[in-house]
């Protein structure tokens, strides 16, 4: 269906779940405008289950807007977004909430609740959103805190932690929801330089040891090269080049890609 075709009845919002090798995420004809500024321009792309896809490109090219759409923080002006065979847009509100449970996000800012302990920051959503028992949620949270190297910080308040530690808690919180998709939005941009390596090493370990599908926006090109199965180069709201990291970083086809990489590498 064209992005301009009017919808005359409630859309069929169910399809077959993503099979192995199929599409877990699909954006088709997605357009997003902010006032007169078109941030995403009739965008099409898809991500297969278990893949690690990194979005690169200049600021304002639409990368973070894609993550915000998948998190349902904003809605597209046109097009469809499908996750695991079900429509995220357009879809009834109840279905949007269910599909949204499959997606976790780690933001630039940590967005932790300062009045809650580290443990409760991680357990609150599984209990309230997934209906997990408090005991099960706490057991899962302790396992994740051990994974991110903060097993001794369960009772600490986020304000007592360093920026790197807070971002690790945010990563544990996202993983606590057992998402099929993990969105990473410039997760090191708010950190002091000496803390960046530790957080990136943690994310490399997660990428290598789990089957979580990752969609990552970053200016850390070494990290993108290490973890990505596919790199998408964005410019003016469109994908202008796509390929494996060794191709994109070593032998890009587009002049715009070469120009961008020469400025950031």
C-alpha positions in Angstrom: 0.0 0.0 0.0 1.3 3.4 -0.9 2.1 5.8 2.0 -0.5 8.1 0.5 -3.3 5.6 0.2 -6.1 6.5 2.6 -7.1 3.9 5.3 -10.8 3.2 5.0 -11.1 0.4 7.6 -9.2 -0.9 10.6 -5.9 -2.4 9.3 -5.1 -6.1 9.6 -2.5 -5.7 12.3 -1.5 -9.4 12.7 0.8 -11.5 10.6 3.1 -14.5 11.1 5.8 -14.0 13.7 9.3 -13.6 12.4 10.7 -16.9 11.4 14.4 -17.7 11.5 16.0 -15.6 8.8 12.8 -13.5 8.3 12.2 -9.9 9.2 11.9 -9.0 12.9 11.7 -5.2 12.2 10.3 -3.6 9.0 9.8 0.0 8.2 8.0 0.6 4.9 7.3 4.0 3.4 7.9 5.7 6.7 7.9 9.5 6.7 8.3 11.8 9.7 8.1 15.6 9.7 8.7 18.1 12.4 7.0 21.2 11.0 8.4 21.9 7.6 11.4 19.7 8.2 11.2 16.2 6.8 13.4 14.0 9.0 12.5 10.6 7.5 11.6 10.6 3.8 9.6 7.5 2.6 12.1 5.2 4.4 12.2 1.5 3.8 14.5 -1.0 5.7 14.3 -4.2 7.6 16.3 -6.1 10.3 16.4 -9.9 10.6 16.3 -11.6 14.0 19.6 -11.7 15.9 21.3 -9.1 13.7 23.3 -6.1 15.0 22.6 -3.1 12.8 24.3 0.2 13.3 22.9 3.5 11.9 25.6 6.1 11.1 25.4 9.5 9.5 25.5 13.2 10.3 23.4 14.7 13.0 19.9 15.4 11.9 19.8 12.6 9.3 17.0 10.7 11.1 18.8 8.0 13.0 17.5 8.7 16.5 14.0 9.4 15.1 13.9 5.8 14.0 14.6 4.6 17.5 12.0 7.0 18.9 9.4 5.7 16.5 10.1 2.1 17.5 9.8 3.1 21.2 6.4 4.7 20.3 7.6 8.0 21.7 6.5 9.6 18.4 4.3 8.5 15.5 5.1 8.5 11.8 3.2 10.8 9.5 3.0 8.0 6.9 4.0 4.4 6.4 4.0 1.2 8.4 6.2 -0.2 11.2 6.1 -3.9 11.9 7.8 -5.8 14.7 7.8 -9.6 14.9 5.0 -9.8 12.4 2.7 -7.4 14.2 2.0 -3.8 13.3 3.4 -1.1 15.7 1.9 1.6 13.4 -0.8 1.7 12.5 -2.4 -0.5 15.2 -4.9 -0.4 18.0 -3.5 1.0 21.3 -3.8 -2.4 23.0 -1.6 -4.0 20.3 0.9 -1.2 20.4 1.4 -1.8 24.1 1.9 -5.5 23.6 4.4 -5.1 20.7 6.2 -2.4 22.6 7.0 -5.0 25.4 9.3 -6.7 22.9 11.5 -3.6 22.6 14.0 -2.2 25.1 16.0 1.0 24.8 19.1 2.5 26.4 19.1 6.3 26.0 21.9 8.9 25.9 20.8 10.1 29.4 20.3 7.4 31.9 16.7 8.2 32.9 16.9 6.3 36.2 14.5 7.1 39.1 16.6 8.9 41.7 14.3 8.1 44.5 14.5 4.3 43.9 17.3 1.9 44.7 19.3 0.4 41.8 17.4 -2.9 42.4 14.0 -1.3 42.2 14.9 0.7 39.1 15.5 -2.6 37.4 12.5 -4.5 38.9 9.7 -1.9 38.6 8.9 -2.4 34.9 9.0 -6.2 34.9 6.6 -6.2 37.8 4.3 -3.5 36.6 4.3 -4.1 32.9 5.1 -7.8 32.5 3.2 -8.9 35.7 6.3 -10.7 37.0 6.4 -11.6 40.7 8.6 -9.4 42.8 10.8 -12.3 43.8 11.3 -13.4 40.2 12.0 -9.8 39.1 14.6 -9.3 41.9 16.3 -12.6 41.1 16.5 -11.5 37.4 17.8 -8.1 38.5 20.5 -9.5 40.6 21.7 -11.7 37.8 21.8 -8.7 35.5 23.6 -6.5 38.0 26.2 -9.3 38.2 26.5 -9.3 34.4 27.1 -5.6 34.3 29.6 -5.7 37.2 27.4 -4.0 39.8 26.3 -6.8 42.0 27.3 -4.8 45.1 25.1 -1.8 44.2 21.6 -3.2 44.6 20.7 -0.9 47.5 22.5 2.2 46.2 20.7 5.2 44.9 21.6 6.2 41.3 22.9 9.6 42.4 25.6 7.8 44.3 26.9 6.1 41.2 29.3 7.3 38.5 28.0 8.0 35.0 29.4 4.8 33.7 27.8 2.9 36.5 24.4 4.6 35.9 24.6 3.6 32.2 25.3 0.0 33.2 22.2 0.1 35.4 20.2 1.4 32.5 21.4 -1.4 30.3 20.5 -4.0 33.0 17.0 -2.3 33.2 16.5 -2.7 29.5 17.5 -6.3 29.5 15.3 -7.1 32.5 12.3 -6.8 30.2 13.7 -9.7 28.1 13.3 -7.7 24.9 13.7 -9.2 21.5 15.0 -5.9 20.2 17.5 -3.6 22.1 17.8 0.0 20.8 21.0 1.9 21.7 20.9 5.6 21.3 24.4 7.2 21.6 24.8 5.4 24.9 28.2 6.8 25.6 27.7 10.4 24.6 26.9 11.6 28.2 29.9 9.8 29.7 33.3 11.1 30.6 35.9 9.8 28.1 37.5 7.4 30.6 34.2 5.7 31.2 33.3 5.0 27.6 35.5 1.9 27.0 33.9 0.0 29.9 30.3 0.5 28.7 31.3 -0.4 25.1 33.0 -3.5 26.3 29.9 -4.5 28.2 27.7 -4.0 25.1 30.2 -6.0 23.0 29.9 -8.9 25.5 26.1 -8.7 25.3 26.2 -8.7 21.5 28.4 -11.7 21.4 26.7 -13.8 24.1 23.0 -13.2 23.4 20.6 -13.5 20.5 19.1 -10.1 21.1 18.6 -8.0 17.9 20.3 -4.7 18.3 19.7 -1.4 16.5 22.4 1.1 17.4 23.0 4.8 16.8 26.5 5.7 17.5 29.4 8.0 16.6 31.9 5.4 18.0 33.0 4.0 14.7 35.3 1.4 16.2 32.4 0.0 18.2 30.2 0.0 15.1 32.8 -1.9 13.2 33.2 -4.5 16.0 29.6 -5.4 16.8 27.7 -4.8 13.5 26.5 -7.3 11.0 25.2 -4.4 8.9 25.9 -0.7 8.8 23.4 1.8 7.3 24.6 5.2 6.2 21.9 7.9 6.6 21.7 11.2 4.9 18.7 13.6 4.8 16.3 11.0 6.1 17.2 8.2 3.7 19.5 5.2 3.7 22.1 6.1 1.0 24.4 3.0 1.5 24.2 -0.3 3.3 26.5 -3.2 3.8 28.8 -5.2 6.2 31.1 -3.0 8.3 34.3 -4.1 6.4 32.7 -2.8 3.2 31.3 0.4 4.6 34.4 1.4 6.6 37.0 0.3 4.1 35.5 0.7 0.7 32.3 2.7 0.7 30.6 3.3 -2.7 29.1 6.7 -2.1 31.1 10.0 -2.0 28.8 11.2 0.9 29.7 8.1 3.0 33.4 8.6 2.3 33.1 12.3 3.3 31.3 11.5 6.5 33.8 8.8 7.5 36.8 11.0 6.8 35.3 13.5 9.2 34.7 11.1 12.1 37.5 8.5 11.8 
